[in-house]
Amino acid sequence: MAQPASVGALLGEVSSLNSKIQVIAQRMKIIEKNEQIIGKTLVSHNKMLKDLEKAIAEAATTKQVAATASAAGAGNAAELQRLVDQNQKELSKLRGVVDETKYIVNQMNPVAYVTVDQVNDLIDEKIDRALELEERKRAAPVRRRRRPRDEYEEDY
């Protein structure tokens, strides 16, 4: 039993739209996984930043204690100077790590990612447009092409 060409074309278009929707759904799942990974990464980077800032603060207080002890004249001045220098080197390394981590976190722009709701809205719009186009095609009258006057005048 043969179906009219318009129904067959409609079925073909529906199946192609279905496959496109499945591809978009797979991409949405991948986007969701990437959002989760990015979120976990941001949380871990923020934790690292807080830990490094605490370490810098502790190093600064250690430097202040060493300077106070040196000023009071207690203990070996050379040993205290060595400890101060060592703390300053460690502090500069930690600042470099903090700056690098801040740069990495700032490079991640969560606004650049699309949300699942936005993707769903885009899919709905595409489907609505396709259905409207199909309805317009069905509603449009079929025009038959007439032969030019020259062709049928020659027959007589």
DRENTORKOL-3810 file (N, C-alpha, C; in nm, 4 decimals):
REM DRENTORKOL-3810
@n.u->0.0845; n.v->-0.1178; n.w->0.0000; ca.u->0.0000; ca.v->0.0000; ca.w->0.0000; c.u->0.0891; c.v->0.1241; c.w->0.0000
@n.u->0.0794; n.v->0.2020; n.w->-0.1022; ca.u->0.1658; ca.v->0.3189; ca.w->-0.1175; c.u->0.1067; c.v->0.4396; c.w->-0.0457
@n.u->0.1936; n.v->0.5115; n.w->0.0205; ca.u->0.1516; ca.v->0.6319; ca.w->0.0910; c.u->0.1749; c.v->0.7512; c.w->-0.0001
@n.u->0.0959; n.v->0.8541; n.w->0.0174; ca.u->0.1199; ca.v->0.9743; ca.w->-0.0643; c.u->0.2597; c.v->1.0299; c.w->-0.0388
@n.u->0.3101; n.v->1.0991; n.w->-0.1376; ca.u->0.4467; ca.v->1.1519; ca.w->-0.1285; c.u->0.4623; c.v->1.2492; c.w->-0.0121
@n.u->0.3600; n.v->1.3270; n.w->0.0186; ca.u->0.3719; ca.v->1.4244; ca.w->0.1267; c.u->0.3836; c.v->1.3553; c.w->0.2619
@n.u->0.3129; n.v->1.2445; n.w->0.2813; ca.u->0.3222; ca.v->1.1708; ca.w->0.4077; c.u->0.4595; c.v->1.1053; c.w->0.4194
@n.u->0.5082; n.v->1.0496; n.w->0.3108; ca.u->0.6416; ca.v->0.9891; ca.w->0.3125; c.u->0.7493; c.v->1.0919; c.w->0.3392
@n.u->0.7342; n.v->1.2077; n.w->0.2774; ca.u->0.8312; ca.v->1.3147; ca.w->0.3015; c.u->0.8239; c.v->1.3621; c.w->0.4453
@n.u->0.7023; n.v->1.3699; n.w->0.4976; ca.u->0.6838; ca.v->1.4112; ca.w->0.6370; c.u->0.7468; c.v->1.3102; c.w->0.7321
@n.u->0.7274; n.v->1.1811; n.w->0.7031; ca.u->0.7888; ca.v->1.0772; ca.w->0.7875; c.u->0.9413; c.v->1.0839; c.w->0.7805
@n.u->0.9934; n.v->1.1071; n.w->0.6634; ca.u->1.1382; ca.v->1.1205; ca.w->0.6494; c.u->1.1921; c.v->1.2395; c.w->0.7255
@n.u->1.1184; n.v->1.3494; n.w->0.7185; ca.u->1.1621; ca.v->1.4690; ca.w->0.7912; c.u->1.1532; c.v->1.4483; c.w->0.9419
@n.u->1.0474; n.v->1.3799; n.w->0.9862; ca.u->1.0335; ca.v->1.3516; ca.w->1.1294; c.u->1.1472; c.v->1.2625; c.w->1.1770
@n.u->1.1828; n.v->1.1611; n.w->1.0975; ca.u->1.2928; ca.v->1.0731; ca.w->1.1400; c.u->1.4254; c.v->1.1480; c.w->1.1412
@n.u->1.4457; n.v->1.2376; n.w->1.0443; ca.u->1.5710; ca.v->1.3149; ca.w->1.0456; c.u->1.5736; c.v->1.4110; c.w->1.1640
@n.u->1.4580; n.v->1.4717; n.w->1.1953; ca.u->1.4517; ca.v->1.5580; ca.w->1.3137; c.u->1.4759; c.v->1.4782; c.w->1.4407
@n.u->1.4239; n.v->1.3556; n.w->1.4449; ca.u->1.4444; ca.v->1.2700; ca.w->1.5621; c.u->1.5927; c.v->1.2396; c.w->1.5811
@n.u->1.6612; n.v->1.2077; n.w->1.4725; ca.u->1.8044; ca.v->1.1786; ca.w->1.4860; c.u->1.8815; c.v->1.3037; c.w->1.5273
@n.u->1.8410; n.v->1.4203; n.w->1.4756; ca.u->1.9074; ca.v->1.5443; ca.w->1.5158; c.u->1.8842; c.v->1.5729; c.w->1.6636
@n.u->1.7628; n.v->1.5469; n.w->1.7104; ca.u->1.7317; ca.v->1.5680; ca.w->1.8522; c.u->1.8142; c.v->1.4744; c.w->1.9385
@n.u->1.8320; n.v->1.3505; n.w->1.8938; ca.u->1.9139; ca.v->1.2561; ca.w->1.9704; c.u->2.0583; c.v->1.3032; c.w->1.9779
@n.u->2.1103; n.v->1.3563; n.w->1.8690; ca.u->2.2475; ca.v->1.4089; ca.w->1.8693; c.u->2.2573; c.v->1.5272; c.w->1.9650
@n.u->2.1571; n.v->1.6150; n.w->1.9613; ca.u->2.1578; ca.v->1.7305; ca.w->2.0514; c.u->2.1483; c.v->1.6851; c.w->2.1959
@n.u->2.0676; n.v->1.5809; n.w->2.2230; ca.u->2.0558; ca.v->1.5290; ca.w->2.3597; c.u->2.1896; c.v->1.4742; c.w->2.4080
@n.u->2.2617; n.v->1.4043; n.w->2.3195; ca.u->2.3943; ca.v->1.3539; ca.w->2.3569; c.u->2.4876; c.v->1.4706; c.w->2.3877
@n.u->2.4822; n.v->1.5736; n.w->2.3062; ca.u->2.5684; ca.v->1.6899; ca.w->2.3301; c.u->2.5320; c.v->1.7579; c.w->2.4613
@n.u->2.4023; n.v->1.7618; n.w->2.4932; ca.u->2.3600; ca.v->1.8216; ca.w->2.6198; c.u->2.4150; c.v->1.7420; c.w->2.7378
@n.u->2.4160; n.v->1.6089; n.w->2.7261; ca.u->2.4715; ca.v->1.5262; ca.w->2.8333; c.u->2.6202; c.v->1.5555; c.w->2.8503
@n.u->2.6901; n.v->1.5701; n.w->2.7388; ca.u->2.8332; ca.v->1.6016; ca.w->2.7448; c.u->2.8534; c.v->1.7387; c.w->2.8091
@n.u->2.7687; n.v->1.8349; n.w->2.7723; ca.u->2.7792; ca.v->1.9690; ca.w->2.8308; c.u->2.7550; c.v->1.9636; c.w->2.9804
@n.u->2.6552; n.v->1.8838; n.w->3.0235; ca.u->2.6279; ca.v->1.8712; ca.w->3.1668; c.u->2.7480; c.v->1.8119; c.w->3.2397
@n.u->2.8094; n.v->1.7088; n.w->3.1805; ca.u->2.9280; ca.v->1.6489; ca.w->3.2430; c.u->3.0409; c.v->1.7511; c.w->3.2515
@n.u->3.0592; n.v->1.8284; n.w->3.1444; ca.u->3.1645; ca.v->1.9305; ca.w->3.1446; c.u->3.1374; c.v->2.0375; c.w->3.2497
@n.u->3.0092; n.v->2.0740; n.w->3.2661; ca.u->2.9753; ca.v->2.1713; ca.w->3.3701; c.u->3.0099; c.v->2.1174; c.w->3.5080
@n.u->2.9821; n.v->1.9887; n.w->3.5314; ca.u->3.0147; ca.v->1.9286; ca.w->3.6607; c.u->3.1653; c.v->1.9288; c.w->3.6832
@n.u->3.2396; n.v->1.8926; n.w->3.5805; ca.u->3.3858; ca.v->1.8884; ca.w->3.5922; c.u->3.4403; c.v->2.0286; c.w->3.6191
@n.u->3.3887; n.v->2.1270; n.w->3.5456; ca.u->3.4351; ca.v->2.2646; ca.w->3.5647; c.u->3.4007; c.v->2.3126; c.w->3.7049
@n.u->3.2817; n.v->2.2777; n.w->3.7526; ca.u->3.2433; ca.v->2.3166; ca.w->3.8881; c.u->3.3356; c.v->2.2575; c.w->3.9922
@n.u->3.3658; n.v->2.1277; n.w->3.9774; ca.u->3.4570; ca.v->2.0635; ca.w->4.0727; c.u->3.5957; c.v->2.1258; c.w->4.0647
@n.u->3.6385; n.v->2.1572; n.w->3.9428; ca.u->3.7698; ca.v->2.2190; ca.w->3.9253; c.u->3.7742; c.v->2.3560; c.w->3.9921
@n.u->3.6689; n.v->2.4345; n.w->3.9731; ca.u->3.6645; ca.v->2.5667; ca.w->4.0370; c.u->3.6671; c.v->2.5547; c.w->4.1891
@n.u->3.5930; n.v->2.4570; n.w->4.2429; ca.u->3.5921; ca.v->2.4380; ca.w->4.3882; c.u->3.7313; c.v->2.4015; c.w->4.4371
@n.u->3.7976; n.v->2.3096; n.w->4.3661; ca.u->3.9317; ca.v->2.2684; ca.w->4.4103; c.u->4.0320; c.v->2.3831; c.w->4.3974
@n.u->4.0201; n.v->2.4631; n.w->4.2902; ca.u->4.1108; ca.v->2.5779; ca.w->4.2750; c.u->4.0871; c.v->2.6816; c.w->4.3842
@n.u->3.9608; n.v->2.7044; n.w->4.4166; ca.u->3.9317; ca.v->2.7988; ca.w->4.5254; c.u->3.9876; c.v->2.7484; c.w->4.6574
@n.u->3.9779; n.v->2.6182; n.w->4.6819; ca.u->4.0337; ca.v->2.5611; ca.w->4.8048; c.u->4.1858; c.v->2.5787; c.w->4.8063
@n.u->4.2484; n.v->2.5531; n.w->4.6900; ca.u->4.3938; ca.v->2.5711; ca.w->4.6814; c.u->4.4314; c.v->2.7171; c.w->4.7076
@n.u->4.3529; n.v->2.8095; n.w->4.6527; ca.u->4.3805; ca.v->2.9515; ca.w->4.6752; c.u->4.3728; c.v->2.9863; c.w->4.8230
@n.u->4.2692; n.v->2.9378; n.w->4.8909; ca.u->4.2554; ca.v->2.9661; ca.w->5.0340; c.u->4.3714; c.v->2.9070; c.w->5.1129
@n.u->4.4106; n.v->2.7822; n.w->5.0792; ca.u->4.5233; ca.v->2.7198; ca.w->5.1488; c.u->4.6523; c.v->2.7984; c.w->5.1268
@n.u->4.6745; n.v->2.8425; n.w->5.0032; ca.u->4.7955; ca.v->2.9191; ca.w->4.9735; c.u->4.7940; c.v->3.0549; c.w->5.0429
@n.u->4.6781; n.v->3.1178; n.w->5.0473; ca.u->4.6699; ca.v->3.2461; ca.w->5.1173; c.u->4.6966; c.v->3.2293; c.w->5.2668
@n.u->4.6479; n.v->3.1185; n.w->5.3245; ca.u->4.6771; ca.v->3.0908; ca.w->5.4658; c.u->4.8267; c.v->3.0693; c.w->5.4857
@n.u->4.8883; n.v->2.9948; n.w->5.3927; ca.u->5.0319; ca.v->2.9694; ca.w->5.4037; c.u->5.1106; c.v->3.0998; c.w->5.3925
@n.u->5.0668; n.v->3.1883; n.w->5.3043; ca.u->5.1344; ca.v->3.3177; ca.w->5.2904; c.u->5.1195; c.v->3.3989; c.w->5.4182
@n.u->4.9997; n.v->3.3970; n.w->5.4757; ca.u->4.9773; ca.v->3.4711; ca.w->5.6005; c.u->5.0640; c.v->3.4145; c.w->5.7129
@n.u->5.0748; n.v->3.2819; n.w->5.7205; ca.u->5.1592; ca.v->3.2201; ca.w->5.8232; c.u->5.3061; c.v->3.2545; c.w->5.8014
@n.u->5.3473; n.v->3.2560; n.w->5.6738; ca.u->5.4861; ca.v->3.2910; ca.w->5.6442; c.u->5.5138; c.v->3.4364; c.w->5.6828
@n.u->5.4155; n.v->3.5223; n.w->5.6605; ca.u->5.4336; ca.v->3.6635; ca.w->5.6968; c.u->5.4455; c.v->3.6789; c.w->5.8481
@n.u->5.3647; n.v->3.6040; n.w->5.9247; ca.u->5.3749; ca.v->3.6134; ca.w->6.0709; c.u->5.5075; c.v->3.5559; c.w->6.1192
@n.u->5.5546; n.v->3.4511; n.w->6.0544; ca.u->5.6849; ca.v->3.3947; ca.w->6.0899; c.u->5.7946; c.v->3.4974; c.w->6.0654
@n.u->5.7817; n.v->3.5710; n.w->5.9572; ca.u->5.8796; ca.v->3.6746; ca.w->5.9250; c.u->5.8764; c.v->3.7848; c.w->6.0314
@n.u->5.7578; n.v->3.8215; n.w->6.0756; ca.u->5.7450; ca.v->3.9246; ca.w->6.1783; c.u->5.8060; c.v->3.8785; c.w->6.3105
@n.u->5.7829; n.v->3.7516; n.w->6.3475; ca.u->5.8396; ca.v->3.6979; ca.w->6.4718; c.u->5.9916; c.v->3.6981; c.w->6.4637
@n.u->6.0447; n.v->3.6581; n.w->6.3492; ca.u->6.1897; ca.v->3.6557; ca.w->6.3324; c.u->6.2469; c.v->3.7971; c.w->6.3412
@n.u->6.1785; n.v->3.8926; n.w->6.2817; ca.u->6.2257; ca.v->4.0310; ca.w->6.2865; c.u->6.2207; c.v->4.0854; c.w->6.4291
@n.u->6.1168; n.v->4.0497; n.w->6.5040; ca.u->6.1044; ca.v->4.0950; ca.w->6.6428; c.u->6.2142; c.v->4.0352; c.w->6.7291
@n.u->6.2402; n.v->3.9054; n.w->6.7101; ca.u->6.3449; ca.v->3.8394; ca.w->6.7874; c.u->6.4812; c.v->3.8991; c.w->6.7542
@n.u->6.5008; n.v->3.9324; n.w->6.6285; ca.u->6.6271; ca.v->3.9923; ca.w->6.5867; c.u->6.6435; c.v->4.1310; c.w->6.6490
@n.u->6.5347; n.v->4.2050; n.w->6.6508; ca.u->6.5409; ca.v->4.3399; ca.w->6.7065; c.u->6.5672; c.v->4.3363; c.w->6.8565
@n.u->6.5151; n.v->4.2382; n.w->6.9236; ca.u->6.5348; ca.v->4.2279; ca.w->7.0685; c.u->6.6755; c.v->4.1795; c.w->7.1022
@n.u->6.7460; n.v->4.1314; n.w->7.0057; ca.u->6.8827; ca.v->4.0867; ca.w->7.0285; c.u->6.8909; c.v->3.9462; c.w->7.0852
@n.u->6.7809; n.v->3.8722; n.w->7.0824; ca.u->6.7809; ca.v->3.7365; ca.w->7.1376; c.u->6.8269; c.v->3.6381; c.w->7.0307
@n.u->6.9145; n.v->3.5466; n.w->7.0663; ca.u->6.9587; ca.v->3.4382; ca.w->6.9774; c.u->7.0640; c.v->3.4816; c.w->6.8793
@n.u->7.0963; n.v->3.3926; n.w->6.7922; ca.u->7.2004; ca.v->3.4123; ca.w->6.6929; c.u->7.1444; c.v->3.4938; c.w->6.5761
@n.u->7.2012; n.v->3.6087; n.w->6.5492; ca.u->7.1520; ca.v->3.6986; ca.w->6.4452; c.u->7.1678; c.v->3.6372; c.w->6.3065
@n.u->7.2763; n.v->3.5661; n.w->6.2831; ca.u->7.2989; ca.v->3.5047; ca.w->6.1518; c.u->7.1946; c.v->3.3964; c.w->6.1246
@n.u->7.1643; n.v->3.3163; n.w->6.2241; ca.u->7.0640; ca.v->3.2099; ca.w->6.2096; c.u->6.9261; c.v->3.2695; c.w->6.1823
@n.u->6.8945; n.v->3.3741; n.w->6.2537; ca.u->6.7655; ca.v->3.4392; ca.w->6.2329; c.u->6.7564; c.v->3.5012; c.w->6.0934
@n.u->6.8667; n.v->3.5581; n.w->6.0472; ca.u->6.8672; ca.v->3.6173; ca.w->5.9135; c.u->6.8482; c.v->3.5094; c.w->5.8074
@n.u->6.9107; n.v->3.3939; n.w->5.8287; ca.u->6.8958; ca.v->3.2819; ca.w->5.7349; c.u->6.7498; c.v->3.2364; c.w->5.7298
@n.u->6.6857; n.v->3.2281; n.w->5.8458; ca.u->6.5452; ca.v->3.1882; ca.w->5.8506; c.u->6.4554; c.v->3.2911; c.w->5.7815
@n.u->6.4860; n.v->3.4170; n.w->5.8016; ca.u->6.4082; ca.v->3.5226; ca.w->5.7365; c.u->6.4223; c.v->3.5124; c.w->5.5853
@n.u->6.5455; n.v->3.4944; n.w->5.5373; ca.u->6.5681; ca.v->3.4813; ca.w->5.3932; c.u->6.4957; c.v->3.3594; c.w->5.3369
@n.u->6.5021; n.v->3.2488; n.w->5.4107; ca.u->6.4352; ca.v->3.1259; ca.w->5.3680; c.u->6.2834; c.v->3.1484; c.w->5.3596
@n.u->6.2279; n.v->3.2160; n.w->5.4583; ca.u->6.0840; ca.v->3.2444; ca.w->5.4577; c.u->6.0456; c.v->3.3374; c.w->5.3428
@n.u->6.1334; n.v->3.4320; n.w->5.3126; ca.u->6.1043; ca.v->3.5227; ca.w->5.2020; c.u->6.1043; c.v->3.4486; c.w->5.0682
@n.u->6.1976; n.v->3.3553; n.w->5.0500; ca.u->6.2011; ca.v->3.2757; ca.w->4.9271; c.u->6.0748; c.v->3.1908; c.w->4.9151
@n.u->6.0375; n.v->3.1279; n.w->5.0256; ca.u->5.9170; ca.v->3.0444; ca.w->5.0250; c.u->5.7929; c.v->3.1294; c.w->4.9979
@n.u->5.7904; n.v->3.2469; n.w->5.0549; ca.u->5.6782; ca.v->3.3381; ca.w->5.0344; c.u->5.6679; c.v->3.3798; c.w->4.8877
@n.u->5.7806; n.v->3.4085; n.w->4.8250; ca.u->5.7772; ca.v->3.4491; ca.w->4.6841; c.u->5.7320; c.v->3.3333; c.w->4.5948
@n.u->5.7732; n.v->3.2097; n.w->4.6282; ca.u->5.7273; ca.v->3.0929; ca.w->4.5521; c.u->5.5763; c.v->3.0762; c.w->4.5663
@n.u->5.5270; n.v->3.0903; n.w->4.6885; ca.u->5.3836; ca.v->3.0746; ca.w->4.7126; c.u->5.3033; c.v->3.1836; c.w->4.6421
@n.u->5.3566; n.v->3.3041; n.w->4.6390; ca.u->5.2873; ca.v->3.4118; ca.w->4.5676; c.u->5.2788; c.v->3.3811; c.w->4.4183
@n.u->5.3867; n.v->3.3238; n.w->4.3635; ca.u->5.3845; ca.v->3.2845; ca.w->4.2224; c.u->5.2780; c.v->3.1792; c.w->4.1954
@n.u->5.2682; n.v->3.0817; n.w->4.2858; ca.u->5.1672; ca.v->2.9767; ca.w->4.2696; c.u->5.0269; c.v->3.0356; c.w->4.2808
@n.u->5.0079; n.v->3.1261; n.w->4.3758; ca.u->4.8766; ca.v->3.1902; ca.w->4.3925; c.u->4.8411; c.v->3.2710; c.w->4.2683
@n.u->4.9351; n.v->3.3470; n.w->4.2159; ca.u->4.9088; ca.v->3.4267; ca.w->4.0963; c.u->4.8740; c.v->3.3378; c.w->3.9773
@n.u->4.9476; n.v->3.2279; n.w->3.9615; ca.u->4.9201; ca.v->3.1349; ca.w->3.8519; c.u->4.7816; c.v->3.0728; c.w->3.8665
@n.u->4.7472; n.v->3.0335; n.w->3.9875; ca.u->4.6162; ca.v->2.9727; ca.w->4.0114; c.u->4.5047; c.v->3.0739; c.w->3.9888
@n.u->4.5247; n.v->3.1977; n.w->4.0329; ca.u->4.4247; ca.v->3.3018; ca.w->4.0088; c.u->4.4075; c.v->3.3260; c.w->3.8592
@n.u->4.5168; n.v->3.3245; n.w->3.7845; ca.u->4.5092; ca.v->3.3431; ca.w->3.6402; c.u->4.4260; c.v->3.2321; c.w->3.5766
@n.u->4.4507; n.v->3.1077; n.w->3.6187; ca.u->4.3764; ca.v->2.9937; ca.w->3.5635; c.u->4.2279; c.v->3.0066; c.w->3.5949
@n.u->4.1961; n.v->3.0401; n.w->3.7185; ca.u->4.0557; ca.v->3.0538; ca.w->3.7582; c.u->3.9897; c.v->3.1684; c.w->3.6818
@n.u->4.0602; n.v->3.2778; n.w->3.6609; ca.u->4.0035; ca.v->3.3912; ca.w->3.5881; c.u->3.9823; c.v->3.3604; c.w->3.4405
@n.u->4.0604; n.v->3.2673; n.w->3.3852; ca.u->4.0445; ca.v->3.2308; ca.w->3.2451; c.u->3.9176; c.v->3.1504; c.w->3.2206
@n.u->3.8685; n.v->3.0844; n.w->3.3255; ca.u->3.7450; ca.v->3.0073; ca.w->3.3122; c.u->3.6282; c.v->3.1031; c.w->3.3211
@n.u->3.5537; n.v->3.1118; n.w->3.2133; ca.u->3.4398; ca.v->3.2032; ca.w->3.2084; c.u->3.3116; c.v->3.1206; c.w->3.2078
@n.u->3.2463; n.v->3.1045; n.w->3.3220; ca.u->3.1253; ca.v->3.0218; ca.w->3.3243; c.u->3.0104; c.v->3.0824; c.w->3.2446
@n.u->3.0182; n.v->3.2118; n.w->3.2132; ca.u->2.9125; ca.v->3.2747; ca.w->3.1356; c.u->2.9168; c.v->3.2274; c.w->2.9902
@n.u->3.0334; n.v->3.1829; n.w->2.9441; ca.u->3.0481; ca.v->3.1407; ca.w->2.8056; c.u->2.9793; c.v->3.0076; c.w->2.7777
@n.u->2.9409; n.v->2.9353; n.w->2.8791; ca.u->2.8770; ca.v->2.8060; ca.w->2.8588; c.u->2.7262; c.v->2.8231; c.w->2.8519
@n.u->2.6638; n.v->2.7410; n.w->2.7696; ca.u->2.5192; ca.v->2.7463; ca.w->2.7534; c.u->2.4541; c.v->2.6584; c.w->2.8599
@n.u->2.3372; n.v->2.6991; n.w->2.9053; ca.u->2.2678; ca.v->2.6195; ca.w->3.0060; c.u->2.1755; c.v->2.5197; c.w->2.9372
@n.u->2.1326; n.v->2.4208; n.w->3.0115; ca.u->2.0450; ca.v->2.3173; ca.w->2.9575; c.u->1.9112; c.v->2.3792; c.w->2.9169
@n.u->1.8612; n.v->2.4728; n.w->2.9951; ca.u->1.7341; ca.v->2.5383; ca.w->2.9619; c.u->1.7440; c.v->2.6135; c.w->2.8293
@n.u->1.8571; n.v->2.6778; n.w->2.8055; ca.u->1.8751; ca.v->2.7497; ca.w->2.6797; c.u->1.8771; c.v->2.6536; c.w->2.5614
@n.u->1.9425; n.v->2.5392; n.w->2.5772; ca.u->1.9462; ca.v->2.4396; ca.w->2.4695; c.u->1.8058; c.v->2.3863; c.w->2.4438
@n.u->1.7308; n.v->2.3590; n.w->2.5505; ca.u->1.5935; ca.v->2.3107; ca.w->2.5331; c.u->1.5086; c.v->2.4139; c.w->2.4598
@n.u->1.5236; n.v->2.5407; n.w->2.4923; ca.u->1.4493; ca.v->2.6462; ca.w->2.4235; c.u->1.4856; c.v->2.6508; c.w->2.2752
@n.u->1.6143; n.v->2.6381; n.w->2.2441; ca.u->1.6572; ca.v->2.6383; ca.w->2.1041; c.u->1.5984; c.v->2.5202; c.w->2.0281
@n.u->1.5960; n.v->2.4032; n.w->2.0906; ca.u->1.5395; ca.v->2.2841; ca.w->2.0256; c.u->1.3905; c.v->2.3049; c.w->2.0004
@n.u->1.3195; n.v->2.3574; n.w->2.0999; ca.u->1.1758; ca.v->2.3818; ca.w->2.0837; c.u->1.1495; c.v->2.4802; c.w->1.9704
@n.u->1.2295; n.v->2.5847; n.w->1.9609; ca.u->1.2129; ca.v->2.6819; ca.w->1.8531; c.u->1.2347; c.v->2.6177; c.w->1.7169
@n.u->1.3378; n.v->2.5340; n.w->1.7051; ca.u->1.3667; ca.v->2.4672; ca.w->1.5780; c.u->1.2511; c.v->2.3768; c.w->1.5375
@n.u->1.1993; n.v->2.3000; n.w->1.6332; ca.u->1.0890; ca.v->2.2084; ca.w->1.6028; c.u->0.9655; c.v->2.2876; c.w->1.5618
@n.u->0.9352; n.v->2.3953; n.w->1.6332; ca.u->0.8193; ca.v->2.4780; ca.w->1.5987; c.u->0.8332; c.v->2.5366; c.w->1.4587
@n.u->0.9506; n.v->2.5849; n.w->1.4243; ca.u->0.9724; ca.v->2.6399; ca.w->1.2900; c.u->0.9541; c.v->2.5336; c.w->1.1828
@n.u->1.0072; n.v->2.4130; n.w->1.2083; ca.u->0.9942; ca.v->2.3048; ca.w->1.1106; c.u->0.8474; c.v->2.2666; c.w->1.0929
@n.u->0.7727; n.v->2.2605; n.w->1.2016; ca.u->0.6305; ca.v->2.2268; ca.w->1.1918; c.u->0.5527; c.v->2.3362; c.w->1.1195
@n.u->0.5833; n.v->2.4622; n.w->1.1483; ca.u->0.5167; ca.v->2.5721; ca.w->1.0792; c.u->0.5461; c.v->2.5691; c.w->0.9300
@n.u->0.6687; n.v->2.5404; n.w->0.8933; ca.u->0.7071; ca.v->2.5324; ca.w->0.7533; c.u->0.6327; c.v->2.4195; c.w->0.6844
@n.u->0.6217; n.v->2.3055; n.w->0.7494; ca.u->0.5506; ca.v->2.1913; ca.w->0.6927; c.u->0.4022; c.v->2.2233; c.w->0.6765
@n.u->0.3436; n.v->2.2929; n.w->0.7744; ca.u->0.2024; ca.v->2.3310; ca.w->0.7644; c.u->0.1808; c.v->2.4290; c.w->0.6499
@n.u->0.2725; n.v->2.5221; n.w->0.6317; ca.u->0.2610; ca.v->2.6170; ca.w->0.5205; c.u->0.2698; c.v->2.5457; c.w->0.3865
@n.u->0.3588; n.v->2.4461; n.w->0.3789; ca.u->0.3721; ca.v->2.3709; ca.w->0.2536; c.u->0.2435; c.v->2.2952; c.w->0.2237
@n.u->0.1839; n.v->2.2350; n.w->0.3279; ca.u->0.0598; ca.v->2.1603; ca.w->0.3085; c.u->-0.0554; c.v->2.2541; c.w->0.2739
@n.u->-0.0595; n.v->2.3709; n.w->0.3337; ca.u->-0.1702; ca.v->2.4634; ca.w->0.3139; c.u->-0.1606; c.v->2.5388; c.w->0.1809
@n.u->-0.0438; n.v->2.5484; n.w->0.1238; ca.u->-0.0246; ca.v->2.6223; ca.w->-0.0008; c.u->-0.0915; c.v->2.5468; c.w->-0.1152
@n.u->-0.1642; n.v->2.6175; n.w->-0.2022; ca.u->-0.2291; ca.v->2.5493; ca.w->-0.3151; c.u->-0.1242; c.v->2.4993; c.w->-0.4141
@n.u->-0.1576; n.v->2.3888; n.w->-0.4779; ca.u->-0.0670; ca.v->2.3296; ca.w->-0.5760; c.u->-0.0843; c.v->2.4050; c.w->-0.7070
@n.u->0.0213; n.v->2.4566; n.w->-0.7582; ca.u->0.0175; ca.v->2.5305; ca.w->-0.8843; c.u->0.0657; c.v->2.4396; c.w->-0.9954
@n.u->-0.0121; n.v->2.4391; n.w->-1.1006; ca.u->0.0284; ca.v->2.3594; ca.w->-1.2162; c.u->0.0875; c.v->2.4529; c.w->-1.3196
@n.u->0.1895; n.v->2.4047; n.w->-1.3806; ca.u->0.2585; ca.v->2.4850; ca.w->-1.4798; c.u->0.1864; c.v->2.4704; c.w->-1.6130
@n.u->0.1539; n.v->2.5800; n.w->-1.6689; ca.u->0.0867; ca.v->2.5768; ca.w->-1.7986; c.u->0.1908; c.v->2.5804; c.w->-1.9086
@n.u->0.1542; n.v->2.5150; n.w->-2.0151; ca.u->0.2435; ca.v->2.5198; ca.w->-2.1297; c.u->0.2344; c.v->2.6572; c.w->-2.1946
@n.u->0.3424; n.v->2.7041; n.w->-2.2481; ca.u->0.3356; ca.v->2.8317; ca.w->-2.3198; c.u->0.2395; c.v->2.8218; c.w->-2.4383
@n.u->0.1855; n.v->2.9318; n.w->-2.4773; ca.u->0.0866; ca.v->2.9358; ca.w->-2.5851; c.u->0.1423; c.v->2.8768; c.w->-2.7133
@n.u->0.2676; n.v->2.8944; n.w->-2.7397; ca.u->0.3275; ca.v->2.8462; ca.w->-2.8636; c.u->0.3187; c.v->2.6947; c.w->-2.8735
@n.u->0.3311; n.v->2.6237; n.w->-2.7647; ca.u->0.3337; ca.v->2.4774; ca.w->-2.7690; c.u->0.1983; c.v->2.4195; c.w->-2.8094
@n.u->0.0899; n.v->2.4701; n.w->-2.7552; ca.u->-0.0370; ca.v->2.4069; ca.w->-2.7881; c.u->-0.1024; c.v->2.4677; c.w->-2.9123
@n.u->-0.0581; n.v->2.5805; n.w->-2.9604; ca.u->-0.1102; ca.v->2.6354; ca.w->-3.0849; c.u->-0.0575; c.v->2.5587; c.w->-3.2042
@n.u->0.0598; n.v->2.4990; n.w->-3.1904; ca.u->0.1166; ca.v->2.4236; ca.w->-3.3009; c.u->0.0423; c.v->2.2935; c.w->-3.3238
@n.u->-0.0265; n.v->2.2436; n.w->-3.2207; ca.u->-0.0982; ca.v->2.1173; ca.w->-3.2341; c.u->-0.2174; c.v->2.1307; c.w->-3.3287
@n.u->-0.2727; n.v->2.2475; n.w->-3.3497; ca.u->-0.3918; ca.v->2.2660; ca.w->-3.4330; c.u->-0.3583; c.v->2.2933; c.w->-3.5739
END
